């Protein structure tokens, strides 16, 4: 998967990254094609601690690491990353790494599996649910159990160019019915100290609110509060949280109080 963001302002990179949102699906990636290129043929099976190996075989039908070619010609290597116990099932997080160009993004996929005797049965697949990465690397994430009702993946990326850097985050809740992107790609950090002596640094702290939502509190060279609340509907599966408030680095650029927005190129 490629994001065309080389030598572009970070603001433009954010737009392009956001354009790669994928909806959860029970099907495997439509963009994957048979590994008909020699370089994409999978090698010897890797060694992964149980239950990662069996879970991956149940999810993909093949052993890891699995190399597949996408329709754009890039080869991606899929590997199991972590098994997360849920009520009555297990969520397998797999990562795919690809070409090491700046605009190339690795991805995260999530499969739900239920144990069937000594084996596992796939109950749902959400391929490439996150592509928040650069240089073809696996997206970086951490498991959070303090932000949402079910465990969640907080995926983050810090990237930039010419001394301007922005940190993006997305939050994916592992609900019983399937993973839900609660907070889409949102800037939570900005630092232009590598480009100017008059540096601006903004960071955000994330916390759960009393009503079950999530709040981002920005501080540093600029301040603001961005609140994400749960949808009003009783069944909020597959629903984004509703955002309200102010993000001072909403498009990953500095907009100071004394002047117009300053581009990052």
C-alpha positions in Angstrom: 0.0 0.0 0.0 1.4 3.3 -1.0 0.6 6.8 0.2 1.8 9.5 -2.1 3.2 12.0 0.4 6.9 12.3 -0.4 8.0 15.9 -0.2 4.5 17.2 0.5 3.4 19.3 3.5 2.3 17.1 6.4 -1.2 18.5 6.2 -1.5 17.0 2.7 -0.1 13.7 4.1 -2.8 13.6 6.7 -5.5 13.9 4.0 -3.9 11.2 1.9 -3.6 8.9 4.9 -7.2 9.5 5.8 -8.2 8.5 2.3 -7.0 5.0 3.0 -9.7 4.2 5.6 -11.1 0.8 5.1 -14.4 -0.5 6.5 -14.5 -3.7 8.4 -15.4 -6.7 6.3 -15.8 -10.4 6.7 -13.9 -11.0 3.4 -10.2 -11.1 2.9 -8.5 -8.1 1.2 -9.9 -7.8 -2.4 -6.6 -6.2 -3.4 -4.6 -9.3 -2.6 -3.7 -11.4 -5.6 -2.0 -14.8 -5.9 1.7 -14.6 -5.2 2.7 -15.1 -8.8 5.9 -13.1 -8.5 9.0 -15.1 -7.4 9.9 -12.4 -4.8 6.5 -12.8 -3.2 6.7 -16.6 -2.6 6.5 -17.4 1.1 9.6 -19.1 2.5 10.0 -21.5 5.4 7.3 -21.2 8.2 8.4 -19.0 11.0 8.4 -20.0 14.7 5.8 -18.2 16.8 4.8 -18.8 20.3 1.4 -20.5 20.8 -1.3 -19.7 20.1 -0.1 -17.3 17.4 0.9 -19.9 14.8 -2.4 -21.9 15.0 -4.5 -18.7 15.1 -2.7 -17.3 12.0 -3.3 -20.6 10.1 -7.0 -20.4 11.0 -7.2 -16.8 10.0 -5.3 -17.0 6.7 -5.4 -20.6 5.7 -1.6 -20.6 5.5 1.4 -20.5 7.8 3.3 -17.4 8.7 5.2 -15.5 7.5 2.9 -15.2 4.5 4.0 -13.1 1.5 1.5 -11.8 -0.9 1.5 -9.4 -3.8 -1.0 -6.6 -4.0 -2.5 -5.4 -7.3 0.0 -2.5 -7.3 2.9 -4.9 -7.4 4.2 -4.5 -3.9 5.0 -7.5 -1.8 3.7 -7.6 1.7 4.7 -10.0 4.5 1.9 -10.9 6.9 2.8 -12.1 10.4 0.9 -12.6 13.7 1.6 -9.9 16.3 -0.6 -10.5 19.3 -3.5 -12.6 20.5 -6.0 -10.7 22.7 -8.4 -12.8 24.8 -12.0 -11.6 24.5 -15.2 -13.0 25.9 -15.7 -16.4 24.2 -13.2 -15.6 21.4 -9.7 -14.4 20.6 -8.7 -11.4 18.5 -5.6 -12.0 16.4 -3.7 -8.8 15.4 -1.5 -9.4 12.4 0.8 -6.9 10.7 1.9 -6.6 7.1 5.1 -4.9 6.1 6.0 -3.8 2.6 8.4 -1.6 0.6 10.6 0.7 2.5 9.7 4.0 0.8 8.5 6.9 2.8 5.0 6.9 1.2 4.6 3.1 1.7 2.4 2.0 4.6 2.3 -1.3 6.4 -1.1 -2.4 7.8 -2.8 -4.1 10.7 -5.5 -6.7 10.3 -7.8 -8.2 12.9 -9.4 -11.6 12.9 -11.8 -13.0 15.5 -11.5 -16.7 16.2 -13.3 -19.1 18.4 -11.8 -22.3 19.8 -13.3 -25.5 18.3 -11.8 -28.4 20.1 -8.1 -28.4 19.6 -8.4 -26.0 16.6 -9.7 -22.5 15.9 -12.5 -21.3 13.7 -12.5 -17.9 12.1 -15.6 -15.9 12.9 -14.8 -12.5 11.4 -12.1 -10.7 9.4 -11.2 -7.0 9.2 -8.2 -6.9 6.9 -6.0 -3.8 6.7 -8.2 -2.0 9.2 -5.3 0.4 10.0 -2.6 1.8 7.6 -1.2 4.4 10.0 2.5 3.9 9.2 5.3 5.0 6.9 8.4 3.4 5.3 6.5 0.1 4.8 6.7 -0.7 8.5 4.1 -2.3 10.8 1.9 0.3 12.4 2.9 1.0 16.0 0.2 0.4 18.6 -0.5 -0.4 22.2 -3.3 -2.2 23.9 -5.5 0.1 26.1 -8.0 -1.2 28.6 -8.7 2.2 30.2 -10.3 4.1 27.4 -13.3 2.1 26.1 -15.6 -0.6 27.5 -13.8 -3.3 25.5 -10.0 -3.4 25.0 -8.8 -1.0 22.3 -5.8 -0.6 20.0 -4.2 2.9 20.2 -2.3 3.2 16.9 0.2 6.0 16.6 2.5 7.4 13.9 5.1 10.2 14.2 6.3 11.4 10.8 7.1 14.5 8.8 9.7 16.2 6.7 12.1 19.2 6.7 12.1 19.3 10.5 8.3 19.5 10.8 6.8 16.4 12.6 3.3 15.4 13.5 2.0 12.6 15.6 -1.3 10.9 14.5 -3.5 8.5 16.5 -6.5 6.3 15.9 -8.4 4.3 18.4 -9.9 0.9 17.5 -12.2 -0.8 20.1 -12.4 -4.6 20.0 -16.2 -4.9 20.7 -17.8 -8.3 20.9 -19.3 -7.9 17.5 -16.0 -6.8 15.9 -13.4 -4.0 15.9 -14.7 -0.5 15.6 -12.7 2.6 14.6 -13.9 4.9 17.4 -11.5 7.7 16.7 -10.2 8.1 13.1 -6.7 9.5 12.3 -6.4 12.5 14.6 -3.2 14.7 15.2 -2.1 14.5 18.9 1.3 16.0 18.6 3.3 18.7 16.7 7.0 19.7 16.7 8.7 22.1 14.4 11.9 22.4 16.5 13.9 20.8 13.7 13.0 23.5 11.2 13.0 26.8 13.2 14.6 28.5 16.2 11.2 29.8 17.1 10.0 26.3 17.9 6.4 25.2 18.6 5.6 22.0 20.4 2.1 20.7 21.1 1.2 17.4 22.8 -2.1 15.8 23.9 -3.0 13.6 26.8 -5.8 11.1 26.2 -8.2 10.0 29.0 -11.6 8.4 29.4 -14.5 10.6 30.5 -17.1 9.8 33.1 -19.8 9.3 30.4 -17.7 6.7 28.6 -16.2 9.0 25.9 -12.6 10.0 25.3 -10.9 13.4 25.7 -7.8 14.8 24.2 -6.2 17.8 26.1 -3.6 19.7 24.2 -0.9 21.7 25.9 2.4 23.4 25.0 2.7 26.1 22.4 -1.1 25.9 21.9 -4.0 24.5 24.0 -7.4 23.0 23.4 -9.7 20.2 24.3 -11.2 17.7 21.9 -13.9 15.4 23.2 -15.2 12.2 21.6 -18.5 11.0 22.9 -20.4 7.8 22.3 -23.2 7.8 19.8 -26.7 8.3 21.1 -27.9 5.1 19.5 -28.4 2.2 21.8 -26.4 0.0 19.5 -23.2 1.9 18.8 -21.4 -0.9 17.0 -19.5 0.2 13.9 -20.0 3.9 14.9 -17.5 6.6 15.2 -17.4 8.6 18.4 -18.8 12.1 17.9 -16.1 14.8 18.1 -16.6 18.2 19.7 -14.2 20.9 20.7 -10.9 22.4 19.4 -7.8 20.7 18.1 -5.1 23.4 17.7 -3.2 21.2 15.3 -6.2 19.7 13.4 -4.4 19.6 10.1 -0.9 19.1 11.4 0.3 22.6 10.9 1.1 25.5 13.2 -1.5 28.3 13.3 -0.2 30.8 15.7 -2.2 33.6 17.4 -0.1 36.3 15.7 -0.3 35.3 12.1 -1.8 33.1 9.4 -1.2 29.3 9.2 2.3 28.4 8.4 2.7 25.7 5.8 5.1 22.8 6.5 6.9 22.5 3.2 
